[in-house]
Amino acid sequence: MVKEVKNNNIVSYNREQLDIGEFTIVKDGKLITPNDLNAGDLVFYNDHRNVNFGVVSTNTKKGKIERVYTDGFKVDGKTYDIVSGAKYLDGNELGNLDTNILDQMKEEGKEVNLYFDFAKNVLLVLGSRGDRVLTSEYALVTRDTKHFSNRGEDTYTLDVLNSKGDMIEYDVPKDKDGNIAKLLEEDWNNIIKKDNLIKISVDKNNNVKEVKKLESTNIEKNINLNDIYAEGYKLHPDTLVFIAQDKDSTEPYKVVSWKDAHNEFNKIKTGVIYTNEMYRVVGIVAKEVDVNEKTIEYTGLVREIYEYIGGYKKDIEIEIDGEKLIFAGKSSLLENIRKWEFVTLVVGDKDNEILEIKQPKSQTIIVDSIQTTRRTIEDTDGNVYELIKKGIIYDENFNQISLRDINQQSKLKIYFDDSNTSRFIRYATIVYNN
């Protein structure tokens, strides 16, 4: 369905675009150009094996909906089936055609336009639902539903985080048939659970009229920012991403669109994708993301360890080349780290969070001689080590000292500048003095 044509691209109401610059297009038996297309034209096309052929449908009919059946409807005395894939267009809203939509158009009482395919099936109904139009959006359930009685009426809570990042609380009553927002009570209780993504439709008074369950798939493979598909489903710039936040955050999730996701992370590692019937990803609940493009390694002396309230995270104060820096990490990762030990912290380049702990290459030696001008230490086995320019020596109490303060026969633990060298030292500490 043509909404507009831009630079030989058909822009449709479902946000899809089709490049027709190389297409042969026919309307009313005549060849036309892309610029001859009008808003509201329905185009059937074939781009298989570079056929690139399109036909504008001219088989349409106007009339009023007289009756709606369980699987069809009647317009001006003729009955039509609701076929698989049939759509409706109301203003700018394009969606799947069903009996609820048709019933709303019937109640509005205005004429509708029927568009037919070549098998004379109704493929699209263009019409208005007037004030009965529901506003629909995707939202994340933030709390399991609870039942309560509101003036004797069975009512259920629905707490969600919407696409704008707003926390909203709804009270949804049972209807006369015992359903809640068109769901059976059992289905409602199974769907309205914390961290599930749903589709909500509300009326102009902000009353919830319908809740739909979405198909979901666990993320098995990292989703990178340059990916087009996730678990076989197509990503779209408007795909919503609900990013789980740290426990100390005031909000459990942050909401962004896929086109803005580059400001928040580099890839999604774990979570759930939610899809529609057109195999598009409408939302992602991202449980774990990687915000970093690369990692940086810092090697130094652990000076202090600070534990967060709740115990789920720690800050590590580490002295690196004489400068004290602080990095945060999960307590589970840092449970074996101790004060006054030398470690290598692998840290993300954007969030500065500790991702891994490594033990720097080290060994213990007995000093035989020191050459301060050359910054070298020879051990009793005849091996020579060289303190790099920014290298630091510590005494037993981890105070900085110079090479000349080291005595012969001192026991040193030395830490190499890199795992690939056995000569150059970055740190050394006296184990004890003779």
Secondary structure by P-SEA (a helix, b strand, c coil): ccccccccccccccccccccccccccccccccccccccccbbbbbbcccccbbbbbbcbbbbbbbcccccccccccccccccccccccccccbbbbbcaaaaaaaaaabbbbbbbbcccccccbbbbbbcccbbbbbbbbbcccbbbbbccccbbbbbbbbccccbbbbbbbbbccccccccccaaaaaacccccbbbbbbbcccccccbbbbbbbbccccccccccccccccccccccccccccccccccccccccccccccccccccbbbbbbccccccccccccccccccbbbbbbcccccccccccccbbbbbbbcccbbbbbbbbccccccccccbbbbbbccccccccccccccccbbbbbccccccccbbbccccbbbbbcccbbbbccccccccccccccccccccccccccccccccbbbbcccc
